[in-house]
Amino acid sequence: MTTQQAIDAAAAQKKIVNRLKRAQGQLGALIVAMEDGAPCKDVVTQLAAVSSALDRAGFAIVSSALRECLNPDSHDDDDTKMTPEELEKLFLMLA
């Protein structure tokens, strides 16, 4: 892996972690809304936000894996390579 690829991978990971932290905050707000007896509309809106944030993080993770898998220079050994079937399974897990 080149230095630029390592920098890109670190930046992608940081974005994913930020998305997950945002989802964590939204989930906390959802729990508080439920505990406080918030109106259904507010609860469902917050639930949709949490779900969307998690979906986006999941797709970003799979996308990173796909880019890494397709880049022959990113593998030092065969243990990190993913087959097309494994990548397909990851995508389907998010569907």
KOLLUMBA-17457 format. One line per field, with one value per residue (C-alpha): residue in one letter; y, z, x. Coordinates in steps of 0.2 Angstrom, whole numbers, padded with zeros to 4 digits. Layout:
N
residu = A,...
c2 = Y,...
c3 = Z,...
c1 = X,...
***
This chain:
95
residu = M,T,T,Q,Q,A,I,D,A,A,A,A,Q,K,K,I,V,N,R,L,K,R,A,Q,G,Q,L,G,A,L,I,V,A,M,E,D,G,A,P,C,K,D,V,V,T,Q,L,A,A,V,S,S,A,L,D,R,A,G,F,A,I,V,S,S,A,L,R,E,C,L,N,P,D,S,H,D,D,D,D,T,K,M,T,P,E,E,L,E,K,L,F,L,M,L,A
c2 = 0000,0017,0032,0040,0025,0024,0042,0039,0023,0033,0047,0035,0027,0043,0048,0031,0033,0051,0043,0030,0043,0054,0038,0035,0053,0051,0034,0043,0056,0043,0034,0050,0054,0037,0039,0056,0051,0061,0062,0047,0058,0064,0047,0040,0054,0051,0032,0036,0047,0033,0020,0031,0035,0017,0012,0026,0020,0002,0006,0017,0002,-0010,0003,0004,-0015,-0015,-0002,-0011,-0027,-0021,-0012,-0026,-0015,-0014,-0032,-0038,-0056,-0066,-0066,-0049,-0052,-0054,-0064,-0057,-0069,-0062,-0044,-0048,-0056,-0039,-0029,-0041,-0040,-0021,-0023
c3 = 0000,-0005,0007,-0002,-0001,0017,0019,0009,0019,0036,0029,0024,0041,0050,0040,0044,0062,0062,0054,0067,0081,0073,0073,0091,0095,0085,0094,0111,0106,0100,0117,0126,0115,0118,0137,0137,0127,0112,0098,0086,0072,0081,0086,0069,0061,0073,0070,0051,0054,0065,0052,0037,0047,0050,0032,0025,0037,0031,0013,0016,0025,0010,-0002,0006,0006,-0012,-0017,-0007,-0015,-0032,-0029,-0032,-0023,-0007,-0002,0007,0009,0003,0020,0017,0000,-0003,-0016,-0027,-0017,0000,-0007,-0013,0004,0012,0001,0003,0022,0021,0009
c1 = 0000,0007,0008,-0007,-0017,-0014,-0019,-0035,-0039,-0037,-0048,-0061,-0061,-0062,-0078,-0085,-0082,-0089,-0105,-0106,-0104,-0118,-0129,-0125,-0130,-0146,-0150,-0148,-0160,-0172,-0171,-0174,-0189,-0196,-0194,-0201,-0217,-0213,-0226,-0226,-0221,-0205,-0200,-0202,-0193,-0178,-0179,-0178,-0162,-0154,-0158,-0151,-0135,-0132,-0136,-0124,-0110,-0113,-0112,-0096,-0088,-0093,-0087,-0070,-0068,-0073,-0060,-0047,-0051,-0050,-0033,-0020,-0007,-0017,-0014,0001,-0006,-0020,-0029,-0036,-0043,-0061,-0070,-0084,-0095,-0090,-0092,-0109,-0114,-0109,-0120,-0134,-0133,-0137,-0151
***
